[in-house]
Amino acid sequence: MDAQERVLKAINHEEPDKVPAFESTITNNGLKKYYGIEIEKSEIQLYKSLSKLGKKGDRLLQKGYCNKNIVKSVMRNFYEFCKRAHLDLVLSMGALFNRKLLENGEGFIDEFGRIMKFESYVDKNGIETVIVGYHGSVINSFEDYESWEQPDPNWEARLINFEAGREVQEEMNNRVFSIPAISALMEVTWESFGLENFSKLFARSAQIKKVFDDRGKFTLELVKILAEHDAKIILLWDDYGYKNGLFMSPRNYRKYVFPWIKRICDAAHRMDCKIMLHSDGDLTEILDDIVNSGVDVLNPIEPTTANPDYTICNLKEKYGDKLTLSGNISPMLLASGPIQEIISYSKRLIKEIAPGGGFLFGSGHSINPAIPPQHYEAMQQIKEQYGSYPIDHNF
């Protein structure tokens, strides 16, 4: 069974040949080295060179996104890494493209006005990984927002990146399954304004409604375009919460966000496409809304929230026949061990969550540079050893 068949069967709540694995984000060059993948030249060096060219550098960056050969050359290295790292599902880029380089190549402003800067992390073995962190926004008011050039769902780079990912998947004999990842409503909205300015918008209902509607229309149109080109799953980046709860009241989610999410899911389902929602945090108060909107897969089921009842076992019991669950192994546990606890928790997920399908194995957030390769491999080896269907409950 190839990766695409395996993932789709699991999401349909059927048992494939083995439990599929997925990580929404891997930023760990030590892990790349562990699996024999060449660590590419730092993105910072490229951005520094382009930033010296001013607006010409910005234009060259945009052209690069639209050059399928360039995109595929980058993808081949990453997809091969994911295959060696035992992952079935991999992501291509459908939104959140860089629009303007920051001075000295220290980062960029993306198409939603967010300021993203490069941050360097050096692990215990001296291996550097460059990650990208959020550093505010160039949009400070509704007037700034109105003057900002809004992202275009029809921009050619979006389909080019999706098609490039699918072609690399085929080159690899479908050993990985490439799906597009795009923005949605909540995360890019509050980050585009900053949390304080975002909160102030609620005093002006017409303004906050317009912003959410703009995001909803963009996401809906892009989902339609991708699904029409045979995307089978689309991931929505849309963090709704943090460890202590939600970013805004359930009432506001129901008023501004979930009507659009339902329209998005309905449109995708009409074209035989599934929707995966990536949201960190404790989502207890809006889980029913997520399910009723039609979301097919929820990732990453963060295990370290302040709510002791927000567990993957509780979610499996209540929503297991309606929702595929993805993730859940704590990155803190993966980073600090002990390794026997990693093994024990991984076994528990295989035993309790995997039977019957509806589960994608992985971490409860991401694989960051602090996670030792041996800890990650230990987790994956449990899946490889015990994750074949039918699941044997005697291990």
C-alpha positions in Angstrom: 0.0 0.0 0.0 1.5 3.4 -0.9 1.5 6.5 1.3 -1.5 8.1 -0.3 -3.7 5.0 0.0 -2.6 4.5 3.6 -3.4 8.0 4.7 -6.8 8.2 2.9 -7.9 4.8 4.2 -7.0 5.9 7.8 -8.9 9.1 7.4 -11.9 7.2 6.2 -11.8 5.3 9.6 -10.7 2.1 7.9 -7.6 0.1 8.8 -4.8 0.4 6.2 -1.7 -1.8 6.2 -0.1 0.2 9.0 -0.5 3.3 11.0 0.4 6.4 8.9 2.7 9.1 10.4 2.7 12.9 10.0 4.5 15.9 11.3 3.1 19.4 10.5 6.6 20.9 11.1 10.1 19.5 11.3 12.9 22.0 11.9 15.8 19.9 13.1 19.0 19.7 11.0 20.5 17.2 13.5 17.7 14.8 12.5 18.5 15.4 8.8 22.1 14.5 9.4 21.0 11.4 11.3 19.1 10.2 8.3 21.9 11.0 5.9 20.3 14.0 4.3 22.7 16.8 3.1 22.0 20.0 5.1 21.4 22.7 2.5 22.9 26.1 2.5 21.3 28.4 5.0 18.2 30.2 3.8 19.6 33.3 5.5 22.5 33.5 3.1 20.1 33.5 0.1 17.9 36.1 1.7 20.9 38.3 2.6 22.0 38.3 -1.0 18.6 39.1 -2.4 17.9 41.8 0.2 20.9 43.8 -1.1 19.0 44.1 -4.5 16.0 45.9 -2.9 12.8 45.6 -4.8 14.5 43.5 -7.5 15.3 40.9 -4.8 11.7 40.8 -3.8 10.7 40.2 -7.5 13.3 37.5 -7.9 11.9 35.7 -4.8 8.4 35.8 -6.3 9.7 34.4 -9.5 11.3 31.6 -7.7 8.0 30.6 -6.2 6.6 30.4 -9.7 9.4 28.3 -11.2 8.4 24.7 -10.9 12.0 23.3 -11.4 13.3 25.4 -8.5 10.4 24.4 -6.3 10.9 20.7 -7.1 14.6 20.9 -6.4 13.9 22.1 -2.9 11.1 19.6 -2.4 13.1 16.6 -3.4 15.5 17.0 -0.6 12.8 17.6 2.0 10.5 14.8 0.8 13.4 12.3 0.8 14.1 13.4 4.4 10.5 12.8 5.4 10.5 9.4 3.8 13.6 8.3 5.7 12.1 9.8 8.8 9.2 7.3 8.5 6.6 9.9 7.5 3.7 9.3 5.1 2.2 12.7 4.8 4.2 15.8 3.6 3.2 19.4 2.9 3.6 21.7 -0.1 3.1 25.4 0.2 -0.2 27.0 -0.8 -0.1 30.2 1.2 1.9 32.3 3.6 4.4 33.2 0.9 7.1 35.8 1.5 6.4 39.2 -0.1 9.1 41.6 1.0 12.6 40.9 2.4 13.8 42.6 5.5 16.9 44.6 5.5 20.1 42.6 5.8 18.2 39.4 5.0 17.2 38.9 8.7 13.7 37.8 7.6 10.7 38.8 5.6 7.2 40.2 5.5 4.7 37.7 4.3 1.6 38.2 2.1 -0.5 38.9 5.2 1.8 41.6 6.6 3.4 39.5 9.3 7.0 40.1 10.2 8.9 36.9 10.3 12.6 36.7 11.4 15.2 34.0 11.2 16.4 32.6 14.5 19.4 30.3 14.9 19.4 27.3 17.2 22.5 25.2 17.8 22.0 21.7 19.3 24.3 19.8 21.7 26.3 18.4 18.8 27.0 21.9 17.3 24.5 21.5 14.4 22.7 24.7 13.6 19.1 24.9 12.6 17.5 28.1 11.4 13.9 28.5 12.4 11.4 31.3 11.5 9.7 33.3 14.3 6.8 35.7 14.4 7.9 39.3 15.3 4.8 41.4 14.9 3.2 43.0 11.8 3.4 46.0 9.6 -0.4 46.4 9.9 -1.2 48.5 13.0 -4.8 49.6 12.3 -7.8 48.9 10.1 -6.6 51.7 7.8 -3.3 50.0 7.4 -5.2 46.8 6.6 -7.3 48.5 4.0 -4.2 49.8 2.2 -2.5 46.4 2.3 -2.5 44.5 -1.0 -4.5 41.5 -0.1 -3.3 38.0 -1.2 -4.8 36.6 -4.4 -6.0 33.0 -4.3 -5.5 32.8 -8.0 -1.8 33.6 -7.9 0.0 31.0 -10.1 2.6 30.1 -7.4 -0.1 28.3 -5.4 -0.9 25.8 -8.0 2.7 25.5 -9.1 3.8 24.5 -5.6 0.9 22.0 -5.3 1.6 20.4 -8.7 5.4 20.3 -7.9 4.7 18.4 -4.7 2.5 15.9 -6.4 5.1 15.4 -9.2 7.9 14.8 -6.6 5.5 12.3 -4.9 5.1 10.4 -8.1 8.9 10.5 -8.8 9.2 8.8 -5.4 6.7 6.1 -6.3 4.2 7.5 -3.8 6.4 6.7 -0.8 5.1 10.0 0.5 1.8 11.7 0.0 2.1 15.5 -0.7 -0.8 17.8 0.3 -1.1 21.6 0.2 -1.0 23.6 3.4 -2.7 27.0 3.4 -3.7 29.8 5.8 -7.3 30.1 7.1 -9.1 32.6 9.3 -7.9 33.0 12.9 -4.1 32.8 13.0 -3.2 35.1 10.2 -5.9 37.6 11.3 -4.7 38.2 14.8 -1.0 37.9 13.8 -1.5 40.4 11.0 -2.7 43.0 13.5 -0.9 41.9 16.6 -3.0 40.7 19.5 -3.7 44.1 21.1 -4.8 45.8 17.8 -6.8 42.7 16.9 -8.6 42.8 20.2 -9.5 46.5 19.6 -11.2 45.6 16.3 -14.0 43.9 18.2 -15.2 47.4 19.3 -16.1 48.0 15.7 -18.1 45.0 14.5 -18.2 46.0 10.8 -14.4 46.1 10.7 -13.7 42.8 12.4 -16.4 41.2 10.3 -14.8 42.5 7.1 -11.4 41.2 8.0 -12.7 37.7 8.9 -14.9 37.7 5.7 -11.8 38.6 3.6 -9.9 35.7 5.1 -12.8 33.4 4.7 -13.4 34.3 1.0 -9.7 33.8 0.3 -9.5 30.4 2.0 -12.7 29.2 0.4 -11.6 30.2 -3.1 -8.2 28.7 -2.7 -9.7 25.4 -1.4 -12.0 25.3 -4.4 -9.0 25.8 -6.8 -6.9 23.1 -5.2 -9.8 20.6 -4.9 -10.7 21.2 -8.5 -7.1 20.2 -9.3 -7.6 17.0 -7.4 -6.2 17.8 -4.0 -7.3 15.0 -1.8 -6.5 16.7 1.6 -5.9 20.3 2.4 -4.3 21.4 5.7 -5.5 24.7 7.2 -3.0 26.5 9.5 -5.4 28.1 12.0 -4.3 28.1 15.7 -7.4 28.7 17.8 -5.9 28.4 21.3 -2.9 28.1 23.6 -2.2 26.0 26.6 -4.7 27.8 28.9 -7.6 28.1 26.4 -8.9 30.0 23.4 -7.6 33.2 21.9 -11.2 34.6 21.8 -14.6 33.6 23.2 -16.4 30.6 21.7 -19.2 33.1 20.8 -16.9 35.0 18.5 -15.6 31.8 16.9 -19.1 30.8 16.2 -20.0 34.2 14.8 -16.9 34.9 12.6 -14.9 31.7 12.0 -17.0 28.5 12.0 -19.6 29.6 9.4 -16.7 30.0 7.0 -15.0 26.7 8.1 -18.3 24.9 7.3 -18.5 26.5 3.9 -14.9 25.5 3.2 -15.4 21.9 4.4 -18.7 21.6 2.4 -16.9 22.9 -0.8 -14.0 20.5 -0.3 -16.3 17.5 0.4 -18.3 18.1 -2.8 -15.0 17.5 -4.7 -13.9 14.5 -2.7 -11.3 16.5 -0.7 -10.7 16.2 3.1 -9.9 19.1 5.4 -7.2 18.8 8.1 -7.2 21.6 10.7 -4.0 22.3 12.5 -4.6 24.1 15.8 -2.6 24.1 19.0 -4.0 24.6 22.4 -7.0 23.5 24.5 -9.9 23.4 22.1 -12.4 21.8 24.5 -15.0 24.6 24.3 -15.2 24.5 20.5 -14.6 20.9 19.7 -18.3 20.3 18.9 -18.1 23.3 16.5 -15.0 21.9 14.8 -16.7 18.6 14.2 -20.1 20.1 13.2 -18.3 22.3 10.7 -17.1 19.2 8.9 -13.4 19.1 9.7 -12.0 15.6 8.9 -8.7 15.6 10.7 -7.5 17.5 13.8 -3.8 18.0 14.4 -1.8 18.0 16.7 -3.9 17.3 19.9 -1.4 19.2 22.1 -0.8 17.0 25.2 0.7 19.7 27.5 -2.3 22.0 27.9 -3.4 23.2 31.4 -6.6 21.2 31.0 -6.1 17.6 32.3 -9.2 16.5 30.5 -7.9 17.5 27.1 -6.5 14.2 26.2 -6.4 12.2 22.9 -8.1 9.3 24.7 -11.1 11.5 25.7 -11.3 12.8 22.2 -11.2 9.3 20.8 -14.0 8.2 23.0 -16.2 11.2 22.2 -15.4 12.0 18.5 -13.5 8.9 17.3 -16.1 8.0 14.7 -16.4 11.5 13.4 -12.9 12.9 13.5 -9.4 11.6 12.6 -6.9 12.4 15.3 -3.3 13.3 14.4 -0.3 13.6 16.7 -0.1 13.8 20.5 3.4 12.8 21.6 4.7 15.7 23.7 7.7 17.5 22.1 8.9 18.2 25.7 9.0 14.4 26.3 10.7 13.9 23.0 13.3 16.6 23.9 14.1 15.6 27.4 13.1 11.9 27.6 13.6 9.5 29.4 13.6 7.4 26.3 11.6 4.6 28.0 8.7 7.0 28.6 8.8 7.9 24.9 8.5 4.2 24.1 5.8 3.6 26.6 3.6 6.5 25.4 4.1 5.6 21.8 3.0 2.1 22.5 -0.1 3.4 24.3 -1.1 5.5 21.3 -0.8 2.5 19.0 -2.8 0.3 21.4 -5.6 2.7 22.3 -6.0 5.2 19.4 -4.9 3.3 16.3 -7.4 0.4 16.2 -10.2 1.0 13.6 -8.2 3.7 11.8 -8.8 7.4 12.2 -5.3 8.1 13.5 -2.1 9.6 12.2 0.9 9.0 14.4 3.1 11.9 15.4 4.1 14.6 17.9 1.7 16.9 19.7 3.2 20.0 18.1 6.3 19.7 16.0 9.8 18.2 15.8 12.0 21.1 16.9 15.8 21.4 17.1 15.9 20.4 20.8 14.7 16.9 20.1 17.6 14.4 19.8 17.5 12.2 16.7 17.6 9.0 18.9 14.5 10.1 20.7 12.6 10.7 17.5 13.8 7.4 16.0 12.7 5.6 19.2 9.1 6.9 18.7 9.0 6.0 15.1 10.4 2.5 15.7 7.5 1.7 18.0 5.2 2.6 15.1 7.2 0.5 12.7 7.3 -2.5 15.1 3.8 -2.4 16.4 1.8 -0.3 14.0 0.8 -3.0 11.5 -2.9 -3.7 11.2 -4.7 -5.5 12.8 -3.1 -4.1 16.0 -1.9 -6.7 18.4 -2.9 -5.6 21.9 -0.5 -8.0 23.6 2.7 -6.1 23.2 
